[in-house]
Amino acid sequence: GFEARVTGNRLNFRSGPGTGYPILRNLPAGLLLLVRGQDSSAYWLFVELPDSALGWVARPYTTFTGTAPVMPAPPPPVVTP
C-alpha cells in the first residue's frame, strides 16, 4: 500500500468521495494514512486509519503525490426533505 500524512488539522474523514457524504470524524495533522485507492477524479483518496477504519479524505490535505487504484464510490447518502 501507499502511505500519506494528514497536513491540515481536523481533516474531514468521510463515508464517500464528496462533500455530500457524512463526516465520520476529524483527523489530526500528522496522522498516518494508508492509501488504498482514489476516486476517478483523483481528488478523493480512499484510506485506512491506524484503527483500521476505512473512509475518504481530500488529497490536497495530505502528503500523497502518487497514483492509487481507482475505487468505485459508495452510493450517495439519501437526503430526506
C-alpha positions, 0 to 999 in steps of 0.5 A: 500500500501507499502511505500519506500524512494528514497536513491540515488539522481536523481533516474531514474523514468521510463515508464517500468521495464528496462533500455530500457524504457524512463526516465520520470524524476529524483527523489530526495533522500528522496522522498516518494514512494508508492509501488504498485507492482514489476516486476517478477524479483523483481528488478523493483518496480512499484510506485506512486509519491506524484503527483500521477504519476505512473512509475518504479524505481530500488529497490536497490535505495530505502528503500523497503525490502518487497514483492509487487504484481507482475505487468505485464510490459508495452510493450517495447518502439519501437526503430526506426533505 
